[in-house]
Amino acid sequence: MGNQEVELVIIPHPFSGHILATIELAKRLISQDNPRIHTITILYWGLPFIPKADTIAFLQSLVKNEPRIRFVTLPDVETPPPIELFHEAPEAYILEYVKKMVPIVRDGLSTLLSSRDESDSVRVAGLVLDFFCVPMIDVGNEFNLPSYIFLTCSAGFLGMMKYLPERHLDIKSEFNRSFNEELNRVPGFNNSVPTKVLPSGLFMKETYEPWVELAERFPDAKGILTNSFTFLEPNAFEYFGGCPDNYPPVYPIGPILCSNDRPSPNLDSSERDRIIGWLDDQTESSVVFLCFGSLRNIPETQIKEIAQAMELVDCKFLWSIRTDPKEYASPYDALPDGFMDRVMDQGLVCGWAPQVEILAHKAIGGFVSHCGWNSTLESLGFGVPIATWPMYAEQQLNAFTLVKELGVAMELRMDYVSEEGHIVKADEIAGTIRALMDGEDRVLKTKAKQIAEAAKEAVVDGGSSFAAIKRFIGDLIIGDGL
């Protein structure tokens, strides 16, 4: 019965980078294993500060041409955690919210399963959970369904999560990022990992335990799908390939690239046309792109330093600025007086930016990035070298991995944390951008191009990630007893 069709249920986290990667994963699974996957059902749940109706409409538009992917919207949590907790301790808020979602997911899954009867030829074969949703493994167990984790982060991050429950006392000894210990046993790393590049939540009492609690559930999964590929992180995947300490099998299935850009709440198609039209007029690899993600606002003092740096460097630039709309009606309002007049022939400033389309453009020669993993894969997937400027979450660990472990990025900063309020000065920014764009590190540009080619090869028939997805689907169906 190995050819029997199955349904797969995916439960993402609603943050934009997570849900968009989930949709791309669903598309990949269906396109690659056409005969056996009948349906992928995405159980969508929202958060109080994410506009639900607009988000669902946007997400459904992404799968309108794929009838085998469907969304089921779950009810809201009646008594969510106080929003103040999210601002003070985001990981604690997320974990508490997920736990409140468990009975709602149980009811939704029960309804889904009860709609099937014995004569139905399609069976639900398992769950795929965002790594923030690992408490829902218990729901899968209740229905005798295997649960797999979809890790939207790097294999290096997975190594940290394996290390954390085993060695967490090394970190817990001081809730202070200035406690600069070298961790020399983090799985999958050749180099000792400095504590200062670990997620800042590990050094807050309110968020430390949630991190450990999430990490402790990883071994309970049937397997872990990781959005990376063996050429990019060979040491980490070699380590996990041995299924150490009875850890679940790890499937390197990336890069899962978000071909559709993250939505803007005030999306204006004319702004996209302005940006791409300007890039079309630039020469190949002549423009540096600066963008720091969608979840952090850059303070005015730092914006002024970046602006001064752009006046110091002699290269074209495209700068996406996110500012607090309560403070500035537009990103231009945060810029120094006269800046746009002085650089009108050199650069372009915008708010929202179509990042995927920009990084794919021939004019882009470098990317000053916050090192979010989706952005990292997009940049490397298009062969664009990176200068690292992490802001929050696991981005410092990503920057360390890219610079020290893999040698595929240039360091602007590795241990920068936005909420600490440090200001990077204009001279430092300008010097790094000059080095990045002038090609002082020829090896860096060569590696970026090699990674881009390897990324393309990994996902086609015969590639390492193609084979990993095929292996995952085979294990899923065999494990379901079909």
N, C-alpha and C positions, 0 to 999 in steps of 0.2 A: 504493500500500500504506500510505497515511497513517493508516488506521484500524486497522492491525495492533496487537494488544495487546503490551505489553512488561512486563518485570519490572525493578524498580529495586532495587539493593542499597545499603543505607545502613550505614555504619560509624560509630557514635557514639563519644564518649568516655564512660566510665562514671560520671563525676561526676554527681550527681543532677540538677542544673540542666541539664546538657547532654543527658542521656538522656531526660528528660521532655520537653524541647523537641523532641527528635528524634521522639518518638512523636506529638506533636501535629502536627509537620510531615508525617509519614506519613499521618495521618488527613486532613489538609487536602488533600494531593495526591490521595488516592483519592476523597474526596468531591467535589473540584472537577473532576477530569478522569476521571469514571467510565468512559467507554467504552474508554480506551486503556491505562490502567494496570491490568494484570491482578493483579500481586502486588508487594508491597514486602517484601523480606527484610532484616531487621536482623541483622547479624552482631555479636553481643554478646560482649564480652570484659570481664573483671573486673580488679580490682586486689587485691593481697594484703590490704589493710586495709578492703575493702568486702565485707560478708557476701554471698557470691554466691548461695546458694540462696534466701535470703529476698528478695533483690533481684529475681532472675529471676521468682519467684512473683508479686511485686508488679507487675512490668512486664507480665507476661502477663495479669494481671487487668485491666490498662488497655486491652487490645486484644481481650478475650474476645468482644466483639460485632462485631469486624471481622475476618472470616476471611481477608481478603486481606493482612493484615499478619501476618507470622510471624517468630519469633525462631529463630535458629540460634546456639547457644552454642559458642564456640570454646574450645579447650583453653587451660590456663594456661601462662604462660611458666615454663619449668623452672628457670631461674636469674635471677630478677628482680633489679633493682638493689637495693642495700641500702636498707632503709627509712629509715636515717639521712639518706640523700641527699634524700629527700622533705622531711624536716623542715628541712634546711639549705638546699636549693636546689630547690624544687618543680618549676620549669620544666625543669631539667636531668634530674630523675628522670622526669618525664612523657615527655620526648622520648626518653630512653634506653629507657624501657619500650615506647613505640610502635615504635621500631626493632626491638626484640626480638619484637614482634608481627607484623612484616612477613612472615616466612616462614610463620607460622601462618595469617595472612589469605590468603596465596597458596595454601596447601593447601586452606583452606576454600572459596575462590572456585573453585579448580580442580575440587573435588568437585561444587560447585553446577553449574558449566558442563558437566561431563561427564555429568551426569544428564539433560541435554537431548540430543535427537537431531534429525536433519535434518527429520523430519516434525513436530516440535513447533512449534506456531503461535506460541508465546510465546518471545520472545528477551530475554535480559538486555541492557538498553540502556545502562547506565552505573552509575557509583558516585557516591554522595554521602558525603563524608567530613567529619567534624568537623574544625575547623581545627587541632586538636592532632594530627590523624592525617594531615597532608599528606605525610609520607614514604611513605604507601601509594599515592600517585599513581603511583609506579613499578610497583606491582602492576597497576593499571589499564592502564598502558601495555603491560605484558607480554601482557595478554589483549586488547589493542586495544579497550579500553573507555574512554570519556571519563570523567574524574573532575571532579566539582563539589565545591566547598567549601560546607559549611553553617556560617555564621558566627553563633554564638549571642550575639554582641556587637553593638555599635552600628556605624553607618556611620562615625562618628568614629574608632572603634577601627581600622576598616579603613584609614582615612587614615593613621593612625600606622604601621600595618604596611607600607603602601606607602612611607612616608617612611624607615622604619628602614634598609633595605639601602642606600638611596641616600645618606643623610646621617648614618649612624650614628657617624661619627667625631666629630660635634658632641657626641654623648652620651658616647661612650667616653672622652673626654678626662679625665673624672674620674668614678670610681665612687663618687659621693657625691651624695645627693639634695639636700643643701644648696647644691650648685652650681646656682644659680638663673639659668639661661639662658632667654631667650625664643626659642622656635622659631617663626619667622614664615612658614615655608613648608610646614607640615604640610597635605597635601591635604584639601580639604573644610572647612577651618576659616576663618572670617572673622577671628578673633582670633589673635594670637600665642599659642602654647601654652607655658606655663611648664614647664620640665623637672620641677619638683617635683610635677606631677600625672601624670607618666608612671608606668607600673607600676614598683614598687620593684625588681623583678627586673632591670631595665635598669641598675641601679647596683650590681650584685653581679657580680664577675668570673665566678663559677660559673654564673650564669644569663643573663648578657648574650648570649653566643654562641648558646645555644639559642633565645633570642628572635629573633636575626637569622636563624638557620638556618630557623626556621619561616616568617618573613616572606619569605625568598628563594624559597620554594616556591610562594607564592601565584600568581605569574604563570604557573606551569606548569599550573594548573587550566583546565578548559574554561569555567568560570563560577563565580560566587560568589553563593550565596543568603544574603541578609543579613536578620536578624530585626529589621527596622525598617521604616518606611514614609515615603514622600516628604514627607508633611505634617509629620512630626516632625523630620526632618533634611534640609530642602530643599537646603541648600548642598552637603552632602556628596554627595547623590545627583545633583545637577546636575553636580558635578565628575566623578563616575564614569560618568555617563550618556554622556560623550563618549569612553569607552574610552581613557583617556589612556595614552600610551606603550605601546600594544599590550597594555594590562592586560586581563584577562578581563572579559567583560560582568558587570555586577553587577545582581542581581535583588532589588529591595526587596519582600520577601514577607511582612513582618510586619504587625501583631504576631502572632507565634505565642505564644499565652498558654497556660500550663500549667494547664488546667482542673482537674486533679487535683493536690492538694497533695503536696509532698514527703513521703515516708514518714518516720514516726518509728519508731525501733527499739523504743520502748516505748509504742506508740500505744494510747491508752485512749479509747474512744468517749465515755465519760462526761465526760472533760476537754473534748472538743469541744463537748458539749452545755452544759457549764458556761459556756464562753466565749461561745458564740452566745446562750445564754439571757440572760446578763448584757448583751450588746449589745442584745438585743431590748428591754430595759427602759430604754435610754438614748434621748435625743432626737436628732433628725437632726443630723449633722455636729458632734456635741458631743465626740467622743472622739478623742484623739490616740493613734496606734498606734506603739509603739517596737519595732523588731526589727532585728537586725544580722546576719542570715544564719545558716547552719548550720555554717560551717567555722572559726569563731573563737570562743574563749571570752573573755568580758569579765572583766578582773581585778577583784578585790574592791574595790580603791581606786576604780576607775571606777564600779562599781555603786553605791557609797556616794554619789558625786557625783550620779549620775542620780537616786537616791532622794531626795536633798536637793532637787534641782531639781523633782521632782514634788510635793514638799510646798510649794514656793514658788509654783508655778503654780496658778491657780484654774480648772482644767478637768479633765474626766474623762480617764482614761488606761487603756490596755491595754498591758502591758509584757511582751514575751516575752524571757526571759533564758536564755541558754545558758551553762552553767558546766561545769567539769570534774567528771565524776561521781566521780573519785578524791578530789576535795576536798570536794564537797558532795553529800549524798544528794538534795537537791531545791534548786531555785533560791531558795526562801525562806530557806535556810540562809545565803545570801550577803548577805542584806539586813540593814540596821542593826536593832538591837534596837528593838522596838516600832513599826517602820515600818508594818506591815500594820494594826495597831490604829489608828494615826493616820490612815490613808488608806482605811479600810474602806468609807466612803461615797463615795469619790472614784475609786478605781481597782481594777484587777484585775491580778494578776501570774500568769504561767504559764511553763512551760518550752516544750515544743513548742506551736506554734500553727498552726491551719489558715489560712495567710496569704491564700490566694485568697478564701476565703469571708469572711474578716475585711475585706479591702479592698473587697469587693463590698457590704458591709453599709452601710445608710443612716446608721448612727450614726457612722461613721468620717469625720472632718473633716480629718485630716492624718496624715502618715506620716513619722516620723523613721527614715531608712533608710540602710543601708550602700551603697546604690546599685549592687547587683548588677543586671545588665541585665534578667534575668527579673523581679525585684522592681520595677524601674523601669517596665517595660512594664505589669505588673499594676496598679500604682498609677495611672499615667496613663490606662490603659485604663478604669479605673473613675472617673476624674475626681478623684482624691485628690491634693492638692498635697503636695509632698515637701520636707522639710528634709534636707540632705545631710550624711552622716557616714560617708564611705568608710572601709574597713578594709584591704583588700588587693587583689591582682590588678590589674585595670584599673579598679577602682571610683573612684579619684581622677580619672581621665580622664573617666569618666561624670559625676562630680559637676561637673567643670569645664564639660563640654558642656551639662549641664542648666542650670547657673546663668549662666554667662557667654556661651555660644554661643547657647542657645535661650531663655533667660529663662523657664524653666518650673519652676524650683525655687528654694528659699530656702537660702542658705548657712548651715549651722552650722559645718562645716569642709569644705574641699575637698582639702587635702593631708595629712590625718591618715592615719597608717599604724600599724596596731595593734601590730606587732612593735617599734616604736620606743619604746613604753611611755609616751608622753605622756598626761597626764590633762587632760580637758576639765572645767572647773570648773562647779559647779552654777549660778552666776549666768548664765554664758554659755548653758548649755543651757536654763535657764528663760526667758531673754529671747527666744531663737529660737522656742521653743514658743509663747510668748504671741503673738509676731508672726504665727506661722503660723496659730494657731487664732483669733486676734481679727480676722483678715482685714485686717491693716494693708496688705498688698499685694493690693489688689483685682484687679489685672491678673493676678497669679499664679493666683488661683482661677478667673478667667475663662478663662485659657489652658488650665488643667487640664481644664475642661469642654469647651473647643473640641477639645482633643486627643482626649478620650474619644469625642466624636462622629466625629472624623476617623478614629480607629482602627476604629470600627465600619463606616464607609463604605468603608474601604480594602479590606476582606476580602470584601465582598459583590460579586455580579455587577455589573460596571461600575466597580468600585473599582480603585485603582492597584495594590494588592497582588494582587488577583484577576487582573488583566491580566498582572502580572509572572510569576505561576505559570503561567498559560496560555502565556506566551512561553517560559518555561523548558522546559516539557514539549514544546512544538513544536520548539524548538531541539534538545532531547535526541533526539527521534525522527528528525528530519531528519538530524541529525549521525550517527545510527546507520545511516543509509542505508535506512531503511524507507519 
